[in-house]
Every structure is written in structure tokens, then in C-alpha cells.
Amino acid sequence: MRPRIAIPVLVAAATIALMLAMGWPAGRMISRDIGCANIPPGRGKQICDALSGSMEWTWMGHAIISPGWRVRWKGIRRVYCQEQISASDLAVITAMKTSRDWRLQDGADDLIRLIGSITGTVTEPESSIFNPKNDQYILKDGCLGYR
């Protein structure tokens, strides 16, 4: 290959390789496996499986592009409604916060915040999506279409 052609080809290949390396999901993020196999059978496993099934592929991040499977607000609403989550589930959901996967921890924390805002045991700021006074409240339309 001629040097005049080889250099641009190498630069293009290096640029593509760098973009792939920066945008490729980290180990766990490429999978929906959030550790539900480690949850004892019963209600906790049922909720964990529902959280895992509700995850969406996203290309978000703070300082870097971070693609992967995540539990989003729609997923929290879906799990809350379809699984008919209530205050009686707090113990098993709280246990999920000890998971090694931050996505399960976040999903459990969001469910706990939602239960707390419904039962009145937690006061969320009015700017919070978990506060019923917020226009973007996660259960604004209740569970319509999910049960």
C-alpha cells in the first residue's frame, strides 16, 4: 500500500477503534443480569425479575458515554403496577439494596422512594418525580394500562 493512502487508512482505523473502545458497554452493562439468581425464591425474586425485564438500553452518561441496560422511570412504574408493589414488600426490596449490581440497588431504592411517597412515610421535594404534587409524578395516571 502506498504511504499516501496508508496513513489516512491507519488514522481512520485508529479513530474507529477509539470510538468503539469508548462507547462499548462495561462488562455488566451489556447484560440484563442484575443478580436475580442470588435472590431467594419468592416475592423478592419476582420483583427482581420484573425489574430486570423492565430495563431499557440507553446511551446516557455523565462525563462519558455509557451505553447499557438500565431501569428507567417507565420501568419503575411498570414494575410497581404490574407486580402490585405495596408497603408489605419493603423488607424484600430493602434487601435488594445490598446487591453487588448498582442497577438493582437503584431500582430497589426507587421503589422504596415510591412506596414512601404513597404511604406518606417519606417526604419528597416538590421537584422530585416521586412527589405526587410534581407534574411529572411517576404515577401521575395511576396504574392505568398496567394491571
Secondary structure, 3 states (H helix, E strand, C coil): CCHHHHHHHHHHHHHHHHHHHHHCCCHHHHCCCCCHHHCCCCHHHHHHHHHHHCCEEEEECCCCCEEEEECCHHHHHHHHHHCCCCHHHHHHHHHHCCCCCHHHHHHHHHHHHHHHHHHCCCCCCCCCCCCCCCCCCCCCCCCCCCC
